[in-house]
Amino acid sequence: MSDETDSKASHASGGAYSGGEKIAKINVADEIKNSFLDYSMSVIISRALPDVRDGLKPSQRRILFAMHELSLFPGRKPYKCAKICGDTSGNYHPHGEAVIYPTLVHMAQPWPCASGWWREGELWFD
């Protein structure tokens, strides 16, 4: 019977912690500052800086992989950018579609991996 009472009491108080745990009071502003700093450093290291091995950022690498999966090689028929962006976003890039198109445009400019020229949403390879 006491187990039922304890269970009801923990549900009534929110039940986020067990009876033996202690909750420490912290300064919320300090915790947010520290957490944000940790998160921002993680983002800079994992997404914003190019990898030393190939000089590509993760979003660029995902686009190139999606292009490889679409068999976009020199001498093949051109694909619309929307197809490349959609495949990259749907299959490999979990952070949304907004960054994929500008990244693809930058990669089509003088870039050793994707040299080509643009005409309103299409990419031709040399």
Secondary structure, DSSP 8 states (H G I E B T S, - for coil): -HHHHHHHHHHHTT-SS-TT-------HHHHHHHHHHHHHHHHIIIIIS--TTTS--HHHHHHHHHHHHTT--TTS--EEHHHHHHHHHHHT-TT-STTHHHHHHHHHSS-SSS-EEEETTEEEE-
